[in-house]
Amino acid sequence: MRWQGRRKSSNVEDRRGGGGGSRARKVGGGFGIGTILIVIFALIMGKNPADLLQLFNAGGGGAVATAPATNTNGPVTTGNTAEDQLAAFVSVVLADTEDVWSELFPKHFGRQYQKPKLVLFSGETVSGCGMADSGTGPFYCPADQKMYIDLSFYETLKNRFKAPGDFAMAYVLAHEVGHHVQFLLGYTQQVDKLRRTASKAQYNDASVRLELMADFLAGVWAHHGQKKRRFLEEGDIEEAIRAASAVGDDNIQMQSQGYVVPESFTHGTSEQRQRWFAKGLQTGDDSQGDTFSANPL
């Protein structure tokens, strides 16, 4: 992806590194989120972590966190050249999403786009949805309208999920921005209500549809971003498609437990995730991404 020399977003909070960093202190009888492998994998692509955090707090004592040291003026230089370059990269991608959605929202939804914040952290940090650590994976928190990413996830994507490449990471971030778009449009709130009123099967189905819509919206961003910036290079689309496939529920369950349980899916199959991203990329038409009405999905 061509990104060097372009605008970086100012909506980045960098909590990495020294001065207290983003480390949070856990106390009481809680347990590490990173110990529940299948739940971690289910959350990898940014599902609202409220379900997991409720389980975490139910362990007794909850968690007390120290306030993180934060730089709100964009990515800082930590001395880790590779990670600092990745921080600059995601800041440029975030700026691209801001440009695309700031243009589309007035035209298609009759309102201004409210830009989300991106929080970069190392190890652990505190979000409006509770505590998060590197094992949680990237996620969007509706409570504070911020996205959280430990940049070590890039290595996880490359090594564990065999989905390397900068545009694979761009897809991940664009998916999280898609969740912010859904929040602004009210889809997130509708699905959240189902958690209290619907059966587990109904809620899982709605969760899958929400995630696939976020994949579609990531594709919409790529479509319009390419028109505006011509940032795609050879192999970029394949990188994103490979990443979408890698984080399909069926693929993750097969890798982690050796068999697939479709009724437990919360994000969609590899095929579904690829297809909805590709549809957004090909059409660029946000009106074609109503996964809640799609049948079959």
C-alpha positions in Angstrom: 0.0 0.0 0.0 1.3 3.4 -0.9 1.2 5.5 2.2 4.5 7.3 2.9 4.4 11.1 2.8 0.7 11.4 3.3 -1.4 12.9 6.1 -1.5 11.3 9.4 -4.6 11.5 11.6 -4.5 13.7 14.7 -7.0 11.4 16.3 -4.4 9.0 17.7 -3.7 8.4 21.4 -0.4 6.7 21.8 -0.1 4.9 25.2 2.9 2.8 24.3 6.3 3.0 26.0 7.6 4.5 29.1 6.4 7.0 31.6 3.9 4.5 33.0 2.9 3.4 29.5 -0.4 1.7 29.2 0.2 -0.9 31.8 -2.8 -1.5 34.1 -2.7 -3.1 37.5 -5.0 -6.1 38.0 -6.1 -7.0 41.5 -8.7 -9.3 43.0 -9.9 -12.7 41.7 -10.1 -11.8 38.1 -8.4 -14.0 35.4 -6.4 -13.1 32.3 -8.4 -12.6 29.2 -5.5 -14.1 27.2 -6.1 -17.5 28.8 -9.3 -18.3 27.0 -8.0 -19.0 23.5 -11.3 -19.5 21.7 -12.8 -16.3 23.1 -9.6 -14.4 22.2 -9.9 -15.6 18.6 -13.6 -14.7 18.5 -12.7 -11.2 19.5 -9.7 -10.9 17.2 -11.6 -8.8 14.6 -13.1 -6.3 17.0 -16.3 -7.7 18.4 -17.7 -5.6 21.3 -15.8 -7.0 24.2 -18.7 -6.4 26.7 -19.6 -10.1 26.9 -16.0 -11.2 27.8 -15.5 -8.3 30.2 -18.7 -9.3 32.1 -17.3 -12.8 32.4 -14.0 -11.4 33.5 -15.5 -9.2 36.2 -17.7 -12.1 37.4 -14.5 -13.9 38.5 -14.5 -11.7 41.6 -12.8 -8.5 42.5 -12.7 -7.2 39.0 -9.7 -4.9 38.2 -8.3 -1.7 39.3 -6.2 0.2 36.7 -3.7 3.0 36.9 -4.3 5.9 34.6 -2.3 5.4 31.4 0.2 7.9 30.2 -1.1 9.2 26.9 0.2 11.2 24.0 -2.8 12.7 22.2 -0.8 14.4 19.4 -0.4 11.3 17.3 2.2 8.4 17.3 5.4 9.0 19.3 8.9 7.7 18.6 9.7 4.8 20.9 13.0 3.8 19.4 11.5 0.6 17.9 11.9 1.4 14.3 9.6 -1.3 12.9 6.8 -0.6 15.4 7.1 3.2 15.0 6.8 2.7 11.2 3.7 0.6 11.8 2.2 3.3 14.1 2.8 5.9 11.4 1.1 3.5 8.9 -2.0 3.0 10.9 -2.2 6.7 11.5 -2.2 7.3 7.7 -4.9 4.6 7.2 -7.0 6.2 9.9 -6.7 9.6 8.1 -7.8 7.9 4.9 -10.9 6.5 6.6 -11.7 9.9 8.0 -11.5 11.4 4.5 -13.8 8.8 3.0 -16.4 8.7 5.7 -16.4 12.5 6.1 -17.4 12.7 2.4 -19.9 9.8 2.4 -21.9 10.7 5.5 -23.3 14.0 4.4 -24.2 12.6 1.0 -25.7 9.3 2.1 -26.9 9.8 5.7 -27.5 13.6 5.8 -25.2 14.2 8.8 -21.5 15.0 9.6 -19.2 12.1 10.3 -17.9 12.0 13.9 -14.3 10.8 13.8 -13.3 8.1 16.3 -10.1 8.0 18.3 -7.4 5.3 17.8 -5.6 4.2 20.9 -2.2 2.5 20.5 -1.1 0.5 23.5 1.4 -2.1 24.7 0.5 -4.9 27.0 -2.6 -3.7 28.8 -4.7 -0.6 28.9 -8.0 0.7 30.1 -10.9 1.3 27.7 -14.5 2.5 28.2 -15.5 -1.1 27.9 -13.1 -2.3 30.7 -9.6 -3.6 30.7 -7.9 -4.9 27.5 -4.7 -6.6 26.8 -2.7 -7.7 23.8 -4.5 -11.0 23.7 -7.8 -9.3 23.2 -6.9 -8.2 19.7 -8.0 -5.0 18.0 -11.5 -3.8 19.0 -13.9 -0.9 18.9 -15.4 0.3 22.2 -18.8 2.0 21.7 -18.8 3.4 25.3 -15.9 5.8 24.4 -16.0 5.6 20.6 -12.4 4.6 20.5 -10.5 1.8 18.7 -7.8 -0.1 20.6 -4.8 -1.8 19.0 -1.7 -3.3 20.4 0.6 -3.2 17.4 2.0 -6.6 18.2 -1.1 -7.9 16.6 0.6 -7.3 13.2 3.0 -10.2 14.1 0.0 -12.3 15.2 -1.7 -11.7 11.9 1.5 -12.5 10.0 2.7 -15.5 11.9 -0.2 -17.2 13.6 -2.9 -16.4 10.9 -0.5 -16.5 7.9 -1.9 -13.2 6.7 1.1 -10.9 6.2 1.2 -7.5 4.5 0.5 -3.9 5.3 -2.9 -4.0 3.6 -4.0 -6.9 5.8 -3.5 -4.5 8.8 -5.2 -1.8 6.9 -8.2 -4.1 6.5 -8.2 -4.8 10.3 -8.3 -1.1 11.1 -10.9 -0.3 8.5 -13.1 -3.1 10.0 -12.9 -1.4 13.4 -13.8 1.9 11.8 -16.7 0.1 10.2 -17.9 -0.7 13.8 -17.8 3.0 14.5 -19.9 3.7 11.5 -22.4 1.1 12.7 -22.5 2.8 16.1 -23.2 6.2 14.6 -26.0 4.7 12.5 -27.5 2.8 15.4 -26.8 -0.8 14.4 -24.6 -1.5 17.4 -27.2 -0.4 19.8 -29.9 -2.6 18.2 -27.7 -5.7 18.5 -26.7 -4.9 22.0 -30.4 -4.9 23.0 -30.7 -8.5 21.8 -28.1 -9.6 24.3 -30.6 -8.9 27.0 -33.8 -9.9 25.3 -33.0 -12.6 22.7 -31.8 -16.2 22.9 -28.1 -16.9 22.5 -28.7 -18.3 19.0 -30.5 -15.1 18.0 -27.8 -12.9 19.5 -25.0 -14.9 17.8 -26.8 -14.5 14.5 -27.1 -10.8 14.9 -23.5 -10.6 16.0 -22.4 -12.4 12.8 -24.4 -10.0 10.7 -22.9 -7.0 12.5 -19.4 -8.3 11.9 -20.0 -9.0 8.2 -21.4 -5.5 7.7 -18.2 -4.2 9.2 -16.3 -6.2 6.7 -18.4 -4.8 3.9 -17.8 -1.2 5.2 -14.1 -1.9 5.2 -14.4 -2.8 1.5 -16.4 0.4 0.9 -13.6 2.4 2.4 -11.0 0.6 0.2 -13.1 1.3 -2.9 -13.4 5.0 -2.3 -9.9 5.4 -0.9 -8.5 3.8 -4.0 -10.4 6.3 -6.1 -9.1 9.2 -4.1 -5.5 8.1 -3.4 -4.6 5.3 -5.8 -2.9 3.7 -2.9 -3.3 0.0 -3.8 -0.3 -1.9 -5.0 -0.1 -5.4 -6.6 -1.1 -8.0 -4.0 -2.8 -5.6 -1.6 -6.3 -7.0 -2.3 -5.1 -10.5 -1.9 -3.6 -9.6 1.5 -6.9 -8.3 2.8 -8.8 -11.2 1.4 -6.3 -13.6 3.1 -6.8 -11.8 6.4 -10.6 -11.9 6.1 -10.4 -15.7 5.5 -7.9 -16.3 8.3 -10.2 -14.8 10.9 -13.4 -16.6 9.9 -15.0 -18.5 12.7 -14.8 -21.9 11.0 -11.0 -21.5 10.3 -10.3 -20.3 13.8 -12.3 -23.1 15.5 -10.7 -25.7 13.3 -7.2 -24.4 14.2 -7.9 -24.1 17.9 -10.1 -27.2 18.6 -10.0 -29.3 15.6 -13.7 -29.1 14.8 -16.4 -26.5 13.9 -19.5 -25.5 15.9 -21.6 -23.3 13.5 -24.2 -22.4 16.1 -21.4 -20.7 18.2 -20.2 -18.5 15.3 -20.1 -14.8 16.2 -18.2 -13.3 13.2 -19.0 -15.4 10.2 -17.2 -18.0 8.1 -14.1 -17.4 6.1 -16.1 -17.4 2.9 -18.7 -15.0 4.2 -16.1 -12.6 5.5 -14.2 -12.6 2.2 -17.4 -12.2 0.2 -18.8 -9.2 2.1 -15.5 -7.4 2.1 -15.2 -8.0 -1.7 -18.7 -6.8 -2.2 -18.0 -3.5 -0.5 -14.7 -3.2 -2.4 -16.3 -3.8 -5.8 -19.5 -1.7 -5.4 -18.4 1.1 -3.0 -22.2 1.4 -2.4 -23.0 1.4 1.4 -26.7 0.8 0.5 -25.8 -2.8 -0.6 -24.4 -3.8 2.8 -27.6 -4.6 4.7 -26.5 -7.9 6.1 -29.5 -7.9 8.5 -31.8 -8.3 5.6 -29.7 -10.7 3.6 -31.0 -14.2 3.1 -29.0 -16.3 2.6 -26.2 -14.5 4.4 
